Amino acid sequence: MKKQADDLSLDRIVQAWGTPEQAVLPLLHHCMEGKNYISDADVARISRVTGLSSSDILGIGTFYQHFVFHPVGKNSVRVCLTTPCLFKGGNHLFRTISKTLGIGLEETTPDGLFTLYPAQCLGQCSAAPSFMINEDVYVDFPVEKIPDLFEEYRKGRVCQPVYPGGKPLANKPVVFEGLMSAETMYLEGYRRKKGYQAFETLLKEGDPEKAIGEIERSGLAGRGGGAFPMYRKLQAIRKNPPPRYLICNADEGEPGTFKDRYIMERDPHSLIEGMLITANIIGSENGYIYVRAEYPHSLRILEKAIREAEEAGLLGDRILGTGFSFHLFLYRGAGAYICGEETSLINSLEGKRGYPRNKPPHISDVGLWGKPTEMQNVETLANVPSVLLKGGEWYAGLGNKKSPGTKLFCLSGHIAKPGLYEIPLGMSLRELIMDLGGGIPNGRSLKALLPAGSASKMLLPKHLDLSLDYPSIAEVGAFLGSASVIVMDDSVCMVDLSYWIAAFSHHESCGQCTPCRDGTEDVYEILVKIVRGEGKPEYLDLIKSIGFYMKEASICGLGTTAPNIPLSSIEYFEEEWKEHILHHHCPLGICPMGQREAFAFPPRRSRGVIGDLPLLNISMP
Amino acid sequence: MAKVTINGIEVDVDPSMTILKAAEKAGIPVPTFCYHPRMDPAGSCRICAVELEDSKKVVMSCVTPVADGMRVLTESPKIHEARKTNLELLLLHHPLDCPVCDCGGECPLQNMSFAYGATESRFESHRNDEPEDMKSDVLVFNANRCILCGKCVRICDEVQDVHAIGFINRGFDTIIGPPLGKKLDCEFCGDCLEVCPTGAITDHFVRYKYRPWQLEKQQTTCSYCPSGCQMFVETENEAIVRVTSQEGVGPNEGSICVVGRFGFNHVQIPERFDTPYMRSLHRLVPSSWEEVLPEIASGLNAIRKKGVDRIAGLISTRVPMEDAYVFQSFFRKILHSNMIDTGARYSFMNAALPIVAATGTLRPLVDHEDILKAKVILVVGADPVSESNITGLFVKRAARKERSRLYVVDSEAISLSSRAKDHIRVLPGGEQIFLEVLSEEIRQSGNLGAEWISRKEELFKNWNVDPSAYQRLLADLRSCETGIIVAGRKLFQLETPVAGVESLLKITGDLGWIDRPGCGLFVLPEASNDLGVLMMGASHEWLPGLMDSRDPASRGRWEETWGSRLAYGPGGGLEEILKGIDEGKINALISLGENPIGHFPPGSRVREILSKLDMIVSIDMFQNELSDMAHFVLPASSAYERSGHLVSAEGFVQAIKPTMAYWGESLPDWQILDRLSHAMGSPMGVDSAESVMSEILRFLPDLAPSSRNGSHFVGGTGEIRLATPVASADGCAYGEMVHEGNGLSTKFVSPAHKANRESVSSRYAQWREGIKEEPASPYRSIAGEGEFVLELTKSLFHSGKMTLMDSNLKKIQPEGKLRINRQTARKRKIKKGERVSLRTAYGVCSFIVEPSPAVSEFELTFPVHFANAEVLALFAPGLDFSSGTGAPVTHRIRVSLDSQNAN
């Protein structure tokens, strides 16, 4: 009987999605609930209800970090191991947790209660270090209390209430007033702040051309990193025949970035309104928000916000009595940084492995299910209501000529006042770091800056007077990306930094193209050797030649940007590298250099034959 | 058109073309790993990088479209460096087991490294050393050697549509193989093995047994099913080591199925007859040609003297055309007998007779290319994937990539059902009623009385036909530009098969498909050369060229041709032969690869009847029931040893070539008959198979060898061949692109393989007028009593009974299992692997059960290859030839299932 009931609920999930393939990720999430892994029987059931082969299902499932196909502990512990957290004691936190539980990465405690996973940025970088137990997020948690915390979980399930994480916006907002309080979390609160007025006006006037004109005047560009003018994307997709799809990219995976999470958790309706306006302009009837798996709270809050909007007649068929219909679906990712790349995201949304596609064709021609697709970042879409409400000229006037408008900046790392800042584009980097951010704490000095998480070439103190707009940053070979500025003081070892960046790229490379798959692996392995004190002089050239090849020949942005930080740190800090390689000595004493054991990610390759592997030392009830 | 300059050579190409294809057109090879002409480009290996001269950008030629005025360099210092780094990355963790790797010597990775690779290594790291996945009985997956080009996964998905292997994990940890820890469960076509550019996928059968450069390679035509696959038999010291295919070669375009790829081992086992045998004191004793031929000859001479039609002949339809031609002329000219029949009698003849009556030819109006272009495809009573694998692949591709609307009418779920717009799952046997109703409705085009409609509704209710799906199909058939109906084995084996085939012919004509290019009926013959053997006149109805053997004019024509009077009698087929023997009117039987005993239930008196013969000559490869009672057993050569031609389902006349020496003393059939004629004192004087073919071609020139073959583009180092078949304007011939001077031109070397629509059209009109319209019969009962219909079906893993001798295929499917509907099995508490017994009024037999969702709750299926005397004992004994085509009716029966453990 139970079996049949299970099949029924799985069937309902299949019915809820566009194609059986698309239902696979939701189905896998469903099966993970409760027992934290997906059993053979689950795979067989999913295969039955979707009509896909079990090979297809496992191909999809094993691509994503969140899905596990062997019995694991009742509680999943995910510790962030990306740069912003590591600079703030993440390494120590990880070691404490590992010691408390007595297990390493991807291992399970003997009592079957905990399994430890690495997390690739939980979007809590301003309050680093962070970790997550099941769906509960812990930030800046006192290390000495960790044993007690796990004791709580041992006794029973601790479950945090869903609330917007982190402190409000750190400076005075211009556009993003909604980020100041938790009030706008609900429709009522959002309405009080002129919410949905822009959309209602657009519906009433029925003039999308005018709205595009307003967006063109505002100079609003893609805030996810691409900085491509929004109106041009809108015009391009309107030329193609329907059906057209609208996708919101909420797979904010870049280490050091948390702006989209703020918007989704504090001001979800501004995103929904932005999507409604965009959908109306491009004539789309179906939209998706692709939220990363690491943001369970965002997901819950958005779920509620969408329900509210639906109940208020703002989403669904014939909205507010007009001929316009728009259905909005929340799609949950499953732990893959690559899915932030637009074509990977589309593949993932179609229920495939998140492999990026070769371009051309552009997604405005061939996107979701081969149909024209518009994809925008959360922040871009959340800007749209204000642009229409207050006018494009007002918005453009906020920034400088080169880059109009304001932008959310995520400050993290070695800075006195980390947090989320909304600043007019064109402000100088010095003003952001030294004035707003309060400078470098503890009497240390600034060594370097990562302007776009782990993607862009680094910036040096000499670049502090650069204007924070897209073209100016590009002049020095870097890019602004999603504007997650990670600040590094002089306690940071550049080889150690490169090691962690390489570990991240290696962990997150999708493995489709040779340059990125093997390039990230080999750069990581070379760095492991260097930090262990086994470096050889020829390694520097080798990293360079692999890096240049990756930049030249990779399919997508991950491969082309992954070598940026190692390469630029070699460019700027060659002496430090040479000290490591030639003399096997870390001047800052951070790299283990054979003195201590180096941290290494466990290979996941063996998961392929997990049926035969005695990976667990637990006895399941 | 876009003008593109590649390495200084200017070419005009379609702007939608990729740089790679443009380079191919310019005759410039670009190395590739992940590119495969039959699949969507993946662009993942990045080895096909080329440089754009103007922007100095490096782009991937397989995914980048050309632009007018584009200037491309396929080799430059930058590109060389890029490929070198790529290979360096690939080889860093690649194991250094090339000396023992099966792929060594024919490995694109080796070749490419030789051309571009670094000679020194700058970084030493661990070599991949995962254990190999040895769980499958057929394929071995070695993740260490894999370069993740993904061709195996994509060919399994895109070409085979089987989805048996996939990527597991992501990034550098990605591996390729069957689902986690599971044993590979698939169709074992081995296409993944074929496309693998390294030794990552190998097969258990020949692993570590050869070095590729020591093998002799011979292209030949597969002689199992009528797909006409071109394959390469690779031998060492006159022994077959493996069978491979080549991308783009042949109508199969590089795919071959499990039977063709792995079923070669039975021809080289000691059980094969290697010398003539003669009966002496009730025992067969080894003998020699010199000894047996005079003995047989004198016996035959004595019988021949008694009169015409005294000697009967049976021939298998797996022999080449040449042997069939010699067979019938030996009987008609030398033995004065028309008592001849072929193995097609048991099934395909039920389609061949009405089709020849209606169209005058056995060649189809449409071929596989037309299937790809068809807007609507109806598959009825056929499982193309197991009956004619390549036809199945084309139907899959049409439905998946070309978005043809596919309808399946079958009681069972076949592998195409999942791709079908509608699968109309009729009750067992309902296919025929369905067709009769469909044909009537199409003929009347709307002018149907209320009475007829209510009868239709009742019929549909009784036979479980979904009326709305029927309506959709009807509307699609009527409105589609191009449509094709595929019919096969199951339809030809129904109780009154001729009615079903005639309905199909009526539908085809009434829809106006006969005159419309791209439309028509595509029937699947059962064996590789059903068409060729029948065209050669090996059955009593026809002289070569499908001329009526009883028509004095046709007879006169061949008498003139052969320059001798044909003194044969009225003759007859299997039915008349058995009757004649029983009545003492036939005294000798010569069987070429046929064994009638194995086709009838044990109580049918066939053995008893045959024992009345004065002489039985069995020409065969293996022992069987007939050879056991034969007076002479003569060893025949196999399809791997002789030469000749086979006619495929598409109508191609393709060559089989000798790949190894004749086994022992064995000889090809034509030679045995020729020697016999010499011994009898009336020599036929056949020199060789080639001379027979030239004689055939002199009188039947339209049977000139033809194939869809294309020219091959050999990649510089990757050995990638691109097929570029070119169709002539009328779509009837295929040619090759050839370089002539500076330009490319098309040469049509292949004669037409499809039927000529004009001559079919006039013949069809006559037939259509003469055909009577009879209302569909309300109910056709399947013989017997019981709750299930037992059906003997064709397995994907075997072909006929001969492959049961094949160790490779036996490993893949060692025994026949009774397939039962999964729900039914659950309800009756029957588990997989248990034994059940089936009972009819005639016998009881026990089976091992395999529950399957594909079988309907009303039927049970069992692979016909394993249907031995015990299984056949369930069927009604006797010689029932009521089908109207002289075909025995024994394929389906009602049975009761006894789930009590039958031991």
Interface residues (C-beta under 8 A of the other chain):
Chain A: V43 G51 L52 S53 S54 S55 D56 I57 L58 G59 T62 F63 Y64 F69 A336 R353 N358 P360 H506 H507 E508 S509 C510 G511 Q512 C513 T514 P515 R517 D518 G519 T520 E521 D522 E525 I526 E538 Y539 D541 L542 S545 I546 Y549 E552 A553 S554 I555 P603 R604 R605 S606 R607 G608 V609 I610 G611 D612
Chain B: P41 A42 G43 S44 C45 R46 I47 A49 V58 M60 V63 P65 A82 T85 N86 L89 L90 L92 H93 R122 F123 S125 E130 P131 D133 A143 I147 L148 G150 V153 V162 H163 A164 I165 G166 F167 I168 N169 R170 G171 F172 D173 T174 I175 G177 P178 P179 L180 G181 K182 S418
